[in-house]
Amino acid sequence: MNFDEEMDASGLLCPLPVLKLRKRVKALETGSVIKIYCDDPAAELDIPHFCLENHHTILKKSKESGKSGITFYIQKA
């Protein structure tokens, strides 16, 4: 999947992945896609909640083989 920005939030615990994501998304243009990788289990709930509140769209959510985290592709509203 194509994306405009990439972010690695591995090693960060709640609420840091969402706070850093919010800052990065704010700088993007509407319609841009950001890829974020998180290994904090809470991010699986926190990131979709953040997107819902801010009307961003999760285009894809996947677990990467060999990794314990999750990757989200988010399109800015």
C-alpha positions in Angstrom: 0.0 0.0 0.0 1.3 3.5 -0.8 1.8 6.0 1.9 3.1 9.6 2.2 4.6 9.4 5.7 6.0 6.6 7.9 6.2 6.4 11.6 7.8 3.8 13.9 6.3 4.0 17.4 7.8 0.7 18.6 9.0 0.8 22.2 6.5 3.6 23.1 3.8 3.0 25.6 0.3 4.6 25.9 -0.4 7.4 25.4 2.8 8.3 23.4 2.0 6.5 20.1 -1.3 8.4 19.8 0.2 11.7 20.9 3.1 11.4 18.4 0.6 10.3 15.7 -1.6 13.3 16.3 1.4 15.6 15.9 2.5 14.0 12.6 -1.0 13.8 11.1 -1.6 17.5 11.9 1.3 18.4 9.6 0.0 16.3 6.7 -2.3 17.5 4.0 -5.9 16.2 3.8 -6.0 12.8 2.0 -2.4 12.0 2.9 -1.7 8.5 4.2 0.5 7.7 7.2 1.9 4.3 8.0 2.5 3.7 11.7 3.9 0.6 13.4 3.2 0.1 17.1 4.1 -2.7 19.5 2.1 -1.3 22.5 -0.9 -3.6 22.9 -3.0 -0.6 23.9 -2.4 1.0 20.5 -4.8 -1.5 18.9 -7.6 0.2 20.7 -6.2 3.7 21.1 -5.4 4.4 17.4 -8.8 3.4 16.1 -10.4 5.6 18.8 -8.2 8.5 17.8 -9.1 8.1 14.2 -12.8 7.8 14.9 -12.8 11.0 17.0 -10.9 12.9 14.3 -12.7 11.4 11.3 -9.5 9.9 9.9 -9.9 6.6 8.0 -8.0 3.4 8.8 -7.3 2.0 5.3 -5.6 -1.1 6.6 -4.6 -2.7 9.8 -2.2 -5.7 9.9 0.1 -7.8 12.0 3.5 -8.2 10.4 4.9 -11.7 10.4 7.7 -12.1 12.9 6.8 -8.9 14.8 4.6 -8.6 17.9 3.1 -5.2 16.9 0.6 -3.9 14.5 0.7 -1.6 11.5 -2.0 0.9 10.6 -2.4 2.9 7.3 -4.4 6.0 8.1 -5.7 8.6 5.7 -6.1 12.1 7.1 -9.6 13.6 7.0 
